[in-house]
Amino acid sequence: MSGCIPARIDSQAKVLHARHADQRNATFVKALATGEAYMKDTKALLLRLNLLRADFAVKGSGDSSGPSKSSRQERAEARAFGGA
């Protein structure tokens, strides 16, 4: 409804009565949406943290990110003990 004003016209008194949005309800809905977004982001961050803590990595087909942490550690240990 672009270009429309939420109001009533009193044609006898020639007055425009504006309808005010229920700010309490709008604030409540916005607070709920913000809370849900926060919960979603927090769960995603906790999942990422737990995956990093477990040294879990999913490698794609084009492994452009380099070797994983575990393979780097294995190479460092092999060098430390005189391996390849």
Buried (B, 14 or more C-beta within 10 A) or exposed (E): EEEEEEEEEEEEEEEEEEEEEEEEEEEEEEEEEEEEEEEEEEEEEEEEEEEEEEEEEEEEEEEEEEEBEEEEEEEEEEEEEEEE
